[in-house]
Amino acid sequence: MYNAIAADLLLVFHLGFICFVLAGGLLVLKWRWLMILHLPAVAWGALIEFQGWLCPLTPWEQQFRKAAGQAGYHGDFIGHYIMPVLYPPGLDHDTQLVLGGTVILINAIIYGWIILRCRE
C-alpha cells in the first residue's frame, strides 16, 4: 500500500515539475526569486528532451509500482502519461526535440516579457 501511495505521489510531483518547467515563468512575473529555481528546471527539462534521456523519477516511480504489485510501464513519463493525451501513441526523438524546443520557446517569450517589464 505504501509503495502505491509513493508511486502516486511521485507521479503528481513529476507532473507538477513538468508544469513548472513549462509555465513557471508566469510565477516569476509575480515572485522574481523563483527565477533561481525555474531557470535550472527549464534547462533540465529541455536537456532531458533534447538528449532523449529518461528522467530519473520515471524508474523510481516504476520501482514503487512494481513493489506495490502494480504493472510497471516501459519508456518514460511523458511517453506513458502525457503523450497519449496530447498525441497519438509513440514518442520518438523528433517529437522530443519539438517538446524541448517548445519548453525553450515558451520560456523565452515569458522571460522576454519579464525583461521588457523591468526596463519600464
JOKACOR-V523021 format. One record per residue. SS is DSSP state (H for helix, E for strand, - for the rest). Layout:
ss: [SS/SS]
This chain:
ss: [-/H/H/H/H/H/H/H/H/H/H/H/H/H/H/H/H/H/H/H/H/H/H/H/H/H/H/H/H/H/-/H/H/H/H/H/H/H/H/H/H/H/H/H/H/H/H/H/H/H/H/-/-/-/-/H/H/H/H/H/H/H/H/H/H/H/H/-/-/-/-/-/-/-/-/-/H/H/H/H/H/H/H/H/H/H/-/-/-/-/-/-/H/H/H/H/H/H/H/H/H/H/H/H/H/H/H/H/H/H/H/H/H/H/H/H/H/H/H/-]
